[in-house]
Amino acid sequence: MVDLTTTYLGLQLKNPLVASASPLSKKLVNVRRLEDSGAAAVVMYSLFEEQINHESRELDHFLERGTHSYAEALSYFPDLDYYNLGPEPYLEHLYRAKQAVGIPVIGSLNGISTGGWIEYAHRIEQAGADALELNIYYLPTDPYLSGAELEEEYVNLVRDIRNKVRIPIALKLGPFFTSLPNIARRFVGVGANG
């Protein structure tokens, strides 16, 4: 039989088949099925920065709604048991997936900002991820922000995350760079593995 073993981001894989980030990884049974079907690693669905930010703003809205009404009208407040803000459900699912399969499990973040986003990368590592895929995405709307400045923000984000985590980092890049070889070299220079 042909030997298909390979490495990806420094991880030893039994073959080059890596299931990319998709809704398939949202259910543990599907992660197991991917492994059973021959996937050598699985990238978890992405944790989106704007999703966490939106959920936080939405909770603030509902907590504030009706606060100028009767003090006895407690039904204005939402039932907090149904709010799963932040990355906790994602981190718990990643942890369970890692326990359920024998292949590498790669976390996935989609965003651009520093601060809390860097902390999410660290928490994904703590949950047991073998590597981290960063989907760096930012839609610039400031007409004074140059492409070079935006690229520098991207490079700084990768550098900051590399300083926070020890696991391999992969970048998922869009086609909108004017010099892909240059930005790839810069990402590698600050610690990206792929």
C-alpha positions as CSV (number, residue, x, y, z in Angstrom):
1,M,0.0,0.0,0.0
2,V,1.2,3.5,-0.7
3,D,2.4,5.6,2.2
4,L,0.3,8.8,2.3
5,T,1.6,10.2,5.6
6,T,2.4,13.8,5.5
7,T,2.8,16.8,7.8
8,Y,0.7,19.9,8.0
9,L,1.7,22.8,10.2
10,G,4.2,20.4,11.8
11,L,1.4,17.9,12.7
12,Q,1.9,14.3,11.6
13,L,-1.1,13.2,9.5
14,K,-1.9,9.7,8.1
15,N,-2.8,11.3,4.8
16,P,-3.3,14.8,3.3
17,L,-7.1,14.9,3.8
18,V,-8.0,17.7,6.1
19,A,-11.7,18.5,6.6
20,S,-12.0,22.2,6.3
21,A,-14.0,24.5,8.6
22,S,-17.7,23.9,7.9
23,P,-21.0,23.2,9.6
24,L,-20.2,19.5,9.6
25,S,-18.0,20.0,12.6
26,K,-20.9,21.5,14.6
27,K,-22.0,18.0,15.7
28,L,-19.7,15.6,17.4
29,V,-21.2,12.7,15.5
30,N,-20.1,14.3,12.3
31,V,-16.6,14.9,13.5
32,R,-16.4,11.2,14.3
33,R,-17.8,10.3,10.9
34,L,-15.1,12.5,9.2
35,E,-12.4,10.6,11.1
36,D,-14.1,7.2,10.2
37,S,-14.3,8.3,6.5
38,G,-10.5,8.9,6.4
39,A,-10.0,12.5,7.3
40,A,-6.6,12.9,8.9
41,A,-7.5,16.1,10.7
42,V,-10.5,18.4,11.1
43,V,-10.8,22.1,11.2
44,M,-13.6,23.2,13.5
45,Y,-16.3,25.6,12.3
46,S,-15.2,29.2,12.8
47,L,-15.8,31.3,15.9
48,F,-16.7,34.7,14.4
49,E,-15.6,37.9,16.2
50,E,-18.7,39.8,14.9
51,Q,-21.0,37.0,16.2
52,I,-19.7,37.4,19.7
53,N,-19.8,41.2,19.5
54,H,-23.4,41.1,18.1
55,E,-24.6,38.8,20.8
56,S,-23.1,41.0,23.5
57,R,-24.8,44.1,22.1
58,E,-28.0,42.2,21.8
59,L,-27.9,41.1,25.4
60,D,-27.2,44.7,26.4
61,H,-30.2,45.9,24.4
62,F,-32.5,43.4,26.1
63,L,-31.2,44.0,29.6
64,E,-31.7,47.8,29.1
65,R,-35.2,47.4,27.5
66,G,-37.9,48.3,29.9
67,T,-35.7,49.6,32.6
68,H,-37.6,52.9,32.7
69,S,-40.9,51.1,33.4
70,Y,-42.4,49.8,36.6
71,A,-39.9,48.2,39.0
72,E,-42.3,45.3,39.4
73,A,-42.2,44.5,35.6
74,L,-39.4,42.0,35.9
75,S,-40.7,40.1,32.8
76,Y,-39.0,42.7,30.7
77,F,-35.7,41.1,31.4
78,P,-34.6,38.2,29.3
79,D,-34.1,34.7,30.7
80,L,-30.3,34.6,30.9
81,D,-30.2,30.8,30.9
82,Y,-30.7,30.9,27.1
83,Y,-27.8,33.3,26.4
84,N,-24.5,31.7,25.5
85,L,-22.3,34.7,25.0
86,G,-18.6,34.5,24.3
87,P,-16.7,31.5,23.2
88,E,-17.7,29.0,25.9
89,P,-20.0,26.8,23.8
90,Y,-17.4,26.7,21.1
91,L,-14.6,25.9,23.5
92,E,-16.6,23.1,25.1
93,H,-17.5,21.6,21.8
94,L,-13.8,21.7,20.7
95,Y,-12.8,20.0,23.9
96,R,-15.3,17.3,23.4
97,A,-14.3,16.8,19.8
98,K,-10.7,16.5,20.8
99,Q,-11.6,13.8,23.3
100,A,-13.8,11.9,20.8
101,V,-11.4,11.5,18.0
102,G,-7.8,10.4,17.5
103,I,-7.0,12.9,14.7
104,P,-5.8,16.5,15.2
105,V,-8.5,19.0,15.8
106,I,-7.8,22.5,14.6
107,G,-9.6,25.5,16.0
108,S,-10.8,28.3,13.8
109,L,-11.1,32.1,14.5
110,N,-12.6,34.6,12.1
111,G,-11.8,38.2,12.8
112,I,-9.3,41.0,12.9
113,S,-9.2,42.9,16.2
114,T,-6.6,42.4,18.9
115,G,-7.5,42.4,22.6
116,G,-10.2,39.8,23.3
117,W,-9.5,38.0,20.1
118,I,-6.0,37.1,21.2
119,E,-7.5,35.8,24.4
120,Y,-9.9,33.6,22.4
121,A,-6.9,32.1,20.5
122,H,-5.3,31.2,23.9
123,R,-8.5,29.7,25.2
124,I,-8.8,27.6,22.0
125,E,-5.3,26.3,22.7
126,Q,-6.3,25.5,26.3
127,A,-9.3,23.6,25.1
128,G,-7.0,21.2,23.4
129,A,-6.8,22.4,19.8
130,D,-3.8,20.9,18.0
131,A,-3.5,24.1,15.8
132,L,-5.3,27.3,15.1
133,E,-6.6,28.5,11.7
134,L,-7.0,32.3,11.5
135,N,-9.5,33.6,9.0
136,I,-8.4,37.2,8.9
137,Y,-11.1,39.3,7.5
138,Y,-11.7,43.0,7.6
139,L,-13.8,45.1,5.3
140,P,-12.2,48.6,5.3
141,T,-14.6,51.5,5.2
142,D,-12.2,54.3,6.2
143,P,-11.1,56.0,3.0
144,Y,-7.9,57.1,4.8
145,L,-6.8,53.6,5.7
146,S,-4.2,52.5,3.2
147,G,-3.6,48.9,2.0
148,A,-0.2,49.0,3.7
149,E,-1.7,50.1,7.0
150,L,-4.3,47.3,6.8
151,E,-1.6,44.7,6.0
152,E,0.4,46.0,9.0
153,E,-2.7,45.4,11.2
154,Y,-2.9,41.9,9.9
155,V,0.8,41.2,10.6
156,N,0.5,42.7,14.1
157,L,-2.5,40.5,14.8
158,V,-0.6,37.3,13.8
159,R,2.4,38.5,15.8
160,D,0.3,39.1,18.9
161,I,-1.5,35.7,18.6
162,R,1.9,33.9,18.1
163,N,3.1,35.6,21.3
164,K,0.1,34.1,23.1
165,V,-0.1,30.6,21.8
166,R,2.4,27.7,21.3
167,I,0.3,25.7,18.8
168,P,0.8,26.0,15.1
169,I,-1.0,28.9,13.3
170,A,-2.4,28.7,9.8
171,L,-3.8,31.7,7.9
172,K,-6.7,31.5,5.5
173,L,-6.1,34.4,3.1
174,G,-8.3,36.1,0.6
175,P,-7.3,37.0,-2.9
176,F,-7.2,40.8,-2.2
177,F,-3.5,41.3,-1.5
178,T,-1.5,43.2,-4.1
179,S,1.6,41.1,-3.4
180,L,0.7,37.8,-1.9
181,P,4.3,36.6,-1.7
182,N,5.3,39.6,0.3
183,I,2.5,39.3,2.8
184,A,3.1,35.6,3.1
185,R,6.7,36.2,3.9
186,R,5.8,38.8,6.5
187,F,3.3,36.4,8.1
188,V,5.9,33.6,8.3
189,G,8.3,36.2,9.8
190,V,6.0,36.8,12.7
191,G,5.3,33.1,13.4
192,A,2.7,31.8,11.0
193,N,3.2,28.1,10.2
194,G,1.1,27.9,7.1
